[in-house]
Amino acid sequence: MASLTNFGSDVIERTLEKDIAQESTQNLEEVYEVSRCVRWIQDGGYKKVGLQFPDELIVDAPAVARALSTALGFKVYILGDTTYGSCCVDEVAAEHVGADSIVHFGRSCLSPSRRLPVLYIFTRLSVNLPLVVESLQAAIQEADTRLVLVYDTRCHHAAGEAARILQDKFPKLVPSTLLLNRLYSPCSLSSNDKTPLENHTCSNGIDINGEEEKGKSNDFMFCGRSVCLPDGEEIKDYHFIYLGPRGPTVTCLCMKFSESTFYCADPSSGEVTVTSGLRSVMSRSNKLEMVKDAEIIGILVGTLGVADYREIISRLKAVVRAAGKRSYTFVVGKPNEPKLANISEVDVFAYVACPETSIVERSVDPALYRKLVTPWELEVALLNQQEWDLHFEADFRQLLPGGLRHVVAAGERREEEVNVSLITNRAQRLGMRDDEEPTLDSITGAVQVRDNLTLASLHVGGGGQALKGRTWQGLDPNMNPPSATGTVVEGRKGIAAGYQDETPAES
């Protein structure tokens, strides 16, 4: 609980490392592709453009904005301090200035957006191909190993050359490509349309396991990427070379293909790390028991820009209700332990975010790891039709109609089942009893008076009744406001964690 009691100095004093070349400010054209941005903005006729930068690139934002403003003849807006993960398009910040388009710089999770047109400029990581190839040859002993080349989006500029060189060394290597033309889908396309959702299936119906429905080739899509395997071969027979630094991208890919070996090559040093996601996926199986034990489940909204986030929220509510549990929805920018500690009545949170953000590793944040589950894990725990397997699904869009993990029984009432928890050794109850009334709507439903407290029937036994049991329930709205005074005095100075007139707490 250290993060609940410190003074916030770790955040204030935190330093950021630039992942791109230090001379980027002097070479804006190469790193930030200013000319391409200008052409895209002019061709689209956009007049109010937002420039989204991650924290590590914000130092170059003024120079990029000045260059674009000079070339376009009007001002552009810098979107700093992203509302959610910096890998996602921040449409919330763009709406604050009424932007009609966004240019997204830096690493991207390749999640499709819906409301605003987006241009992705991945910037560039320095890639030392000779060192990378030499290290990969030393790590992969057999040259005829079946391999798929995937990479961080910031290595996109070197991916083509890397694929050509590596194919000479490993004849059975197959390169992946980024699905750049599918990252923006107009608002008119919804999950109810008959067209399959982007990043779910390819035109021939191949799923992520390489199983063919009606396909004529082994093309398939995953994590915003596409790869074409030779006829008759499946993805489960392949291992992966990942070009890029360790981070959320490789974590998501490792868990997606947990039975495969990943050779992770650092682009600058060439150092190769051999890993897999099998242990990470297996260690998360206890989260299914956490969901079954929970009485109140929070739906934590970590994106307002990824397509179909509203649909998955509605679906998760239906799944929780059919399992006889309560759900509450919370919109949080960037979740952390202090924020979730304010909602102590919620046992576990289903985190609705992009695939790379929704996976929280135990080594990175143990507190969030214990509290957060992905929508797929919640469905596996509460739906008999949703099966658990080693192909971890972090993309919530796969659970919607048209997705490969969609099951049709999500909203059906589940009959009551009782078993024993493997964590608490107590009885678990899933489903609804025959005499149990459905949950009432919080607006039109009935109310009850309990101990002089009026509660909507929705909250009896839930969040409203839990609030009643607290010693402090917030400001009393029945109290008269303080009378206004005509004297203005100087207030305290500093931040709330430690004002200047306060004595520092002893450690």
C-alpha positions in Angstrom: 0.0 0.0 0.0 3.0 2.3 -0.3 1.5 4.0 -3.3 -1.4 5.2 -1.1 0.8 6.9 1.5 3.6 8.5 -0.5 3.7 12.2 -1.4 3.7 11.7 -5.2 7.3 12.7 -5.5 8.0 9.6 -7.6 5.6 10.9 -10.3 6.8 14.5 -10.1 10.5 13.6 -10.3 10.1 10.8 -12.9 12.3 11.1 -16.0 11.5 9.9 -19.4 13.8 8.4 -21.9 13.6 9.2 -25.6 13.4 6.1 -27.7 14.2 7.8 -31.0 17.5 9.2 -32.2 18.7 12.3 -30.3 19.1 14.3 -33.5 15.3 13.9 -34.3 14.7 17.7 -33.7 17.2 18.5 -36.5 15.8 15.8 -38.8 12.0 16.3 -38.5 11.4 15.1 -42.0 13.0 11.7 -41.5 11.5 10.9 -38.1 8.2 12.7 -38.2 7.5 12.8 -42.0 6.4 16.4 -42.0 5.8 16.4 -45.8 3.6 13.4 -45.6 1.6 15.0 -42.8 1.1 18.1 -44.9 -0.1 16.2 -47.9 -2.5 14.1 -45.9 -4.0 17.2 -44.2 -4.3 19.1 -47.4 -5.8 16.2 -49.4 -8.4 15.7 -46.7 -9.3 19.3 -46.4 -8.8 19.3 -42.6 -8.7 22.7 -40.9 -8.3 21.8 -37.2 -5.7 19.1 -36.7 -4.6 17.6 -33.4 -1.1 16.2 -33.0 -0.9 13.4 -30.5 2.5 12.7 -28.9 3.5 10.1 -26.3 5.3 11.4 -23.2 8.8 10.5 -24.5 8.3 12.5 -27.7 6.6 15.6 -26.3 10.0 17.4 -26.3 9.9 17.5 -30.1 6.2 18.5 -30.3 6.8 22.3 -30.6 9.2 21.9 -33.5 6.9 19.6 -35.3 3.9 21.8 -34.8 5.8 24.9 -36.0 6.9 23.1 -39.1 3.4 21.9 -39.9 1.8 25.3 -39.1 4.3 27.0 -41.4 3.6 24.6 -44.3 -0.2 24.6 -43.8 -0.8 28.3 -43.1 -2.9 27.7 -40.0 -2.2 26.5 -36.4 -2.3 22.9 -35.3 -2.9 21.7 -31.8 -0.6 19.5 -29.6 -2.4 16.8 -27.6 -0.2 16.1 -24.6 -0.8 14.0 -21.5 -3.0 11.4 -23.3 -6.3 10.5 -21.6 -5.7 6.8 -21.9 -2.8 4.7 -23.3 -0.5 6.7 -25.6 -0.7 3.8 -28.1 -4.4 4.6 -28.7 -5.8 7.5 -30.6 -6.9 10.1 -28.0 -10.2 11.3 -29.5 -11.3 12.7 -26.1 -8.4 15.2 -26.1 -9.1 16.0 -29.8 -12.7 16.8 -29.0 -11.7 19.4 -26.5 -10.4 21.6 -29.3 -13.0 20.4 -31.8 -10.4 18.7 -34.0 -11.6 17.2 -37.3 -8.5 14.9 -37.6 -5.6 13.5 -35.7 -2.0 12.8 -36.5 -0.7 10.1 -34.1 3.0 9.9 -33.5 5.0 7.1 -31.9 4.2 3.5 -31.1 0.7 2.3 -32.0 -1.4 -0.7 -30.8 -3.1 -0.6 -34.3 -6.6 -0.6 -32.7 -9.2 0.8 -35.2 -10.9 4.1 -34.4 -14.3 5.3 -35.5 -15.0 9.0 -35.0 -12.0 10.9 -36.5 -9.7 10.2 -39.4 -6.2 9.4 -38.2 -2.8 9.5 -39.8 -0.2 7.2 -38.1 3.4 8.4 -38.1 5.3 5.6 -36.2 8.6 7.6 -35.9 11.8 5.6 -36.1 13.8 3.5 -33.7 17.5 3.0 -34.6 17.9 -0.5 -36.0 21.3 -2.1 -36.3 20.5 -4.9 -38.7 24.0 -6.5 -38.9 24.0 -7.0 -35.1 20.4 -8.2 -35.1 21.0 -10.8 -37.8 24.2 -12.0 -36.2 22.5 -12.4 -32.8 19.5 -14.2 -34.3 21.8 -16.7 -36.1 23.5 -17.5 -32.9 20.2 -17.9 -31.0 18.4 -20.0 -33.7 20.5 -23.1 -34.3 18.4 -24.6 -37.1 18.2 -22.6 -40.3 15.1 -24.4 -41.5 13.0 -23.3 -38.5 9.6 -22.0 -39.4 9.5 -18.4 -38.4 7.2 -15.4 -38.6 8.8 -11.9 -38.4 6.8 -9.4 -36.4 8.0 -6.0 -35.2 7.3 -2.9 -33.2 5.5 -0.3 -35.3 8.5 2.1 -34.8 10.7 -0.4 -36.7 8.4 -0.3 -39.7 10.9 1.6 -41.7 13.4 -1.2 -41.4 11.0 -4.2 -41.6 11.3 -4.7 -45.4 15.1 -4.8 -45.4 15.2 -7.0 -42.3 12.8 -9.5 -43.9 14.9 -9.8 -47.0 18.2 -10.3 -45.1 16.6 -12.8 -42.6 15.0 -14.8 -45.4 18.5 -15.4 -46.8 19.5 -16.9 -43.5 16.2 -18.6 -42.6 14.5 -19.8 -45.9 11.2 -20.6 -44.1 10.8 -17.2 -42.5 7.5 -15.4 -43.4 7.2 -11.6 -42.8 4.1 -10.0 -41.4 2.6 -6.7 -42.6 0.7 -4.0 -40.8 -3.0 -3.5 -41.6 -2.6 0.2 -42.0 -5.7 0.6 -44.3 -8.0 -0.8 -41.6 -7.1 1.4 -38.7 -10.0 3.9 -39.3 -13.5 2.7 -39.9 -16.3 5.3 -40.4 -19.0 5.6 -37.8 -21.6 4.1 -40.3 -20.0 0.7 -39.8 -21.2 -1.0 -36.7 -20.9 -4.5 -35.2 -24.4 -5.2 -36.4 -23.2 -5.0 -40.0 -22.7 -8.2 -41.9 -19.1 -7.4 -42.8 -16.7 -9.1 -40.4 -15.0 -6.8 -37.9 -11.5 -5.6 -38.8 -8.6 -7.5 -37.2 -10.9 -10.5 -36.6 -10.9 -12.7 -39.7 -9.5 -12.4 -43.2 -11.5 -12.7 -46.4 -11.1 -16.5 -46.5 -12.3 -17.2 -42.9 -9.0 -18.2 -41.3 -8.9 -17.9 -37.5 -5.8 -17.3 -35.4 -5.2 -21.0 -35.0 -4.9 -21.5 -38.7 -8.1 -23.5 -39.0 -9.7 -23.0 -42.3 -13.4 -22.6 -42.8 -13.8 -21.9 -46.5 -10.4 -20.4 -47.3 -8.2 -21.1 -50.2 -4.9 -19.9 -48.6 -3.4 -19.4 -45.2 -3.8 -15.6 -45.0 -5.0 -14.5 -41.6 -4.9 -11.4 -39.3 -3.9 -10.8 -35.7 -3.2 -7.8 -33.5 -3.5 -5.4 -36.5 -1.1 -7.5 -38.6 -1.4 -10.0 -41.5 0.7 -12.9 -42.5 0.4 -15.4 -45.4 1.7 -18.9 -44.7 2.5 -21.5 -47.4 -0.4 -23.8 -48.3 -1.1 -26.5 -45.8 0.8 -24.9 -42.9 -0.7 -23.5 -39.7 0.4 -20.8 -37.3 0.8 -23.2 -34.4 3.8 -24.8 -36.3 5.7 -21.5 -36.3 7.9 -19.6 -33.9 8.4 -15.8 -34.0 11.1 -13.3 -34.4 10.2 -10.0 -32.8 12.1 -6.9 -33.7 11.7 -4.1 -31.1 12.2 -3.3 -27.5 10.4 -5.2 -24.7 7.1 -3.8 -23.9 3.3 -4.1 -24.3 3.4 -5.1 -27.9 5.6 -8.2 -27.5 3.7 -9.1 -24.3 0.4 -9.1 -26.2 1.9 -11.2 -29.0 3.5 -13.7 -26.7 0.3 -14.3 -24.9 -1.7 -14.5 -28.1 0.7 -17.3 -29.3 1.8 -18.7 -25.9 2.8 -22.1 -27.2 5.3 -20.6 -29.7 8.9 -19.4 -28.9 9.7 -15.7 -29.4 13.2 -14.5 -30.3 13.0 -10.9 -29.2 15.8 -8.8 -30.8 16.6 -5.4 -29.4 16.9 -3.1 -32.5 19.9 -1.1 -31.3 22.1 -3.5 -29.4 21.0 -6.6 -31.3 20.7 -8.6 -28.1 18.3 -11.6 -28.4 16.1 -12.8 -25.6 14.3 -16.1 -25.9 10.9 -16.2 -24.2 7.3 -17.4 -24.5 4.0 -16.4 -23.0 3.0 -19.8 -21.7 3.8 -19.2 -18.1 2.1 -15.8 -18.1 -1.1 -17.3 -19.6 -1.1 -20.2 -17.2 -0.5 -18.0 -14.1 -3.7 -16.0 -15.0 -6.0 -19.0 -14.7 -6.6 -18.1 -11.0 -8.4 -14.9 -12.3 -11.3 -17.1 -13.4 -11.9 -18.1 -9.8 -11.6 -14.5 -8.7 -14.4 -13.6 -11.1 -16.6 -16.5 -9.9 -16.0 -15.4 -6.2 -16.9 -11.8 -6.9 -20.3 -10.4 -5.9 -19.8 -7.0 -7.4 -17.9 -6.6 -10.6 -16.7 -3.3 -12.0 -16.5 -2.6 -15.7 -13.5 -0.3 -15.9 -13.6 1.7 -19.2 -10.1 2.5 -20.3 -10.8 3.8 -23.8 -13.3 6.0 -25.5 -11.6 5.8 -28.9 -11.3 2.1 -29.8 -14.1 1.0 -32.1 -17.0 -0.9 -30.5 -16.2 -0.1 -26.9 -19.8 0.7 -26.2 -20.9 -2.7 -27.5 -18.6 -4.6 -25.3 -19.7 -2.7 -22.2 -23.3 -3.6 -22.9 -22.3 -7.2 -23.5 -20.3 -7.5 -20.3 -23.3 -6.0 -18.3 -25.5 -8.7 -19.8 -23.0 -11.5 -18.9 -22.7 -10.3 -15.3 -26.4 -9.9 -14.9 -27.1 -13.4 -16.3 -24.6 -14.8 -13.8 -26.6 -13.4 -10.9 -24.0 -10.7 -10.0 -24.0 -6.9 -9.9 -22.0 -4.7 -12.2 -21.0 -1.0 -12.0 -19.3 1.0 -14.8 -16.4 3.3 -14.1 -14.6 5.6 -16.6 -11.0 6.0 -15.6 -8.2 7.6 -17.5 -5.2 5.7 -16.4 -6.0 3.2 -13.5 -3.8 2.9 -10.5 -4.0 1.4 -7.0 -5.2 4.7 -5.3 -8.0 5.2 -7.7 -9.3 1.6 -7.4 -8.9 1.8 -3.6 -11.7 4.4 -3.6 -14.1 1.7 -4.8 -13.2 -1.0 -2.3 -16.7 -2.6 -2.5 -15.8 -3.9 -6.1 -14.1 -7.3 -6.0 -12.7 -7.4 -9.5 -12.7 -5.1 -12.5 -13.1 -6.1 -16.2 -10.8 -3.7 -18.0 -12.1 -2.5 -21.3 -9.1 -1.1 -23.2 -7.0 -1.8 -26.3 -5.3 -5.2 -26.4 -1.9 -3.9 -25.4 -3.2 -1.8 -22.5 -5.6 -4.3 -21.0 -2.8 -6.8 -20.2 -1.2 -5.7 -16.9 1.8 -7.8 -15.9 2.4 -8.8 -12.4 6.1 -7.6 -12.5 5.0 -4.1 -13.7 2.1 -3.4 -11.2 1.2 -6.2 -8.8 -1.7 -4.3 -7.3 -3.4 -3.8 -10.7 -2.6 -7.3 -11.7 -4.7 -8.6 -8.8 -7.6 -6.4 -9.5 -8.0 -6.3 -13.3 -9.2 -9.0 -15.7 -9.8 -8.8 -19.5 -13.3 -9.1 -21.0 -12.4 -12.5 -22.4 -11.4 -13.8 -18.9 -14.7 -12.6 -17.5 -16.6 -14.4 -20.2 -14.7 -17.6 -19.7 -15.5 -17.5 -16.0 -19.2 -16.7 -16.3 -20.2 -18.4 -19.6 -20.2 -22.1 -20.1 -20.0 -21.6 -23.9 -16.8 -19.6 -23.7 -13.8 -21.9 -23.4 -10.4 -21.2 -22.0 -7.3 -22.0 -24.0 -3.7 -21.1 -24.4 -4.4 -18.5 -27.1 -5.0 -15.6 -24.8 -7.5 -13.1 -26.3 -6.8 -9.5 -25.3 -8.9 -7.9 -28.1 -12.4 -7.4 -26.8 -13.7 -7.0 -30.4 -13.2 -10.7 -30.9 -16.1 -11.3 -28.4 -18.6 -9.3 -30.4 -20.8 -10.6 -33.3 -18.5 -11.3 -36.2 -15.5 -12.0 -33.9 -13.8 -15.4 -33.7 -14.6 -15.8 -29.9 -18.2 -14.7 -30.1 -20.8 -16.9 -28.3 -24.5 -16.2 -28.7 -25.6 -17.0 -25.2 -24.2 -14.0 -23.5 -27.5 -12.4 -22.5 -29.4 -15.6 -21.6 -30.3 -16.2 -18.0 -28.1 -18.8 -16.4 -29.5 -21.4 -14.1 -28.1 -21.3 -10.6 -25.0 -23.4 -10.0 -23.1 -23.9 -6.8 -19.6 -25.1 -6.4 -16.5 -24.6 -4.2 -14.0 -21.9 -4.8 -10.4 -23.0 -5.4 -9.1 -19.8 -3.8 -11.3 -19.2 -0.7 -12.6 -22.7 -0.2 -16.1 -21.2 0.1 -19.3 -21.9 -1.9 -19.6 -20.1 -5.2 -23.0 -19.2 -6.6 -23.4 -18.6 -10.3 -26.7 -17.9 -12.1 -30.1 -16.8 -10.8 -32.6 -18.7 -8.6 -36.0 -19.3 -10.0 -37.6 -17.0 -7.4 -35.1 -14.2 -8.0 -36.4 -11.1 -9.6 -34.4 -9.5 -12.4 -32.4 -6.4 -11.6 -34.5 -3.2 -11.8 -33.4 -0.1 -13.8 -31.8 2.5 -11.5 -33.9 5.3 -13.1 -37.3 3.8 -13.5 -37.1 1.1 -10.9 -38.7 1.0 -7.5 -37.0 2.5 -4.4 -36.8 1.2 -0.8 -36.2 3.0 2.5 -33.7 1.3 4.7 -32.6 2.9 8.0 -33.9 6.3 6.9 -31.9 6.0 3.6 -33.7 5.9 0.3 -32.2 3.4 -2.1 -33.1 2.3 -5.6 -33.9 -1.4 -5.5 -31.0 -1.8 -7.9 -28.6 -0.9 -5.1 -30.1 -2.9 -2.2 -27.3 -5.2 -1.2 -24.9 -3.5 -3.7 -23.0 -0.3 -4.0 -25.7 1.9 -2.4 -26.0 -0.2 0.7 -22.2 -0.5 0.9 -22.0 3.3 0.9 -24.5 3.5 3.8 -22.2 1.3 5.9 -19.3 3.7 5.5 -18.4 6.0 8.5 -18.1 8.9 6.1 -20.4 9.1 3.1 -19.5 12.5 1.6 -20.9 16.0 2.1 -24.4 16.2 3.5 -26.5 18.0 0.9 -29.0 19.0 3.6 -26.5 21.3 5.3 -26.8 25.0 4.7 -23.9 26.4 2.7 -21.5 28.7 4.6 -22.3 32.4 4.5 -20.3 34.5 2.1 -17.6 36.7 3.6 -16.3 40.0 2.1 -12.7 39.3 3.2 -10.2 37.7 0.8 -7.1 36.2 2.4 -4.0 34.5 1.0 -4.4 30.7 1.1 -1.9 27.9 1.6 0.9 27.3 -0.9 2.2 24.1 -2.3 0.5 20.8 -3.3 -2.0 18.8 -1.3 0.5 16.1 -0.5 2.7 18.6 1.4 2.0 22.3 1.8 4.8 24.7 2.5 3.6 25.4 6.1 3.5 21.7 6.9 6.2 19.8 8.7 7.3 16.8 6.5 6.1 13.5 7.9 8.7 11.4 9.6 9.5 8.2 7.7 
